[in-house]
């Protein structure tokens, strides 16, 4: 499957302006865990880089939210970056992109 052209994806992202409201607090916790563990396996557990580039606000400053969403959902052909479309919705990817640009939250600590 070929990724949608970036302008079409950007329009979809803008049309999903209420996407944050669609990501429940429970899903947000799951997304934080996915990013910290699964993405962190390549991008570093602190998202400061590893096999993959850093995902810090500074490293993503020149990227649009739409391009971060596109990369998250469709990956980067010719690189180890897979697409996550089978596991994440566009709302999920938008929530992640917005958090990455702002500084991604830490995973909640489990208390006993």
ABEGO torsion letter per residue (X at the ends): XBBBBAAAAAAAAAAAAAAAAABBAAAAAAAAAAAAAAAAAAAEAAGAEBABBBABAAAAAABBAAAAAAAAAAEBBGBABBBAAAABBAAAAAAAAAAAAAEBBBBBBBBX
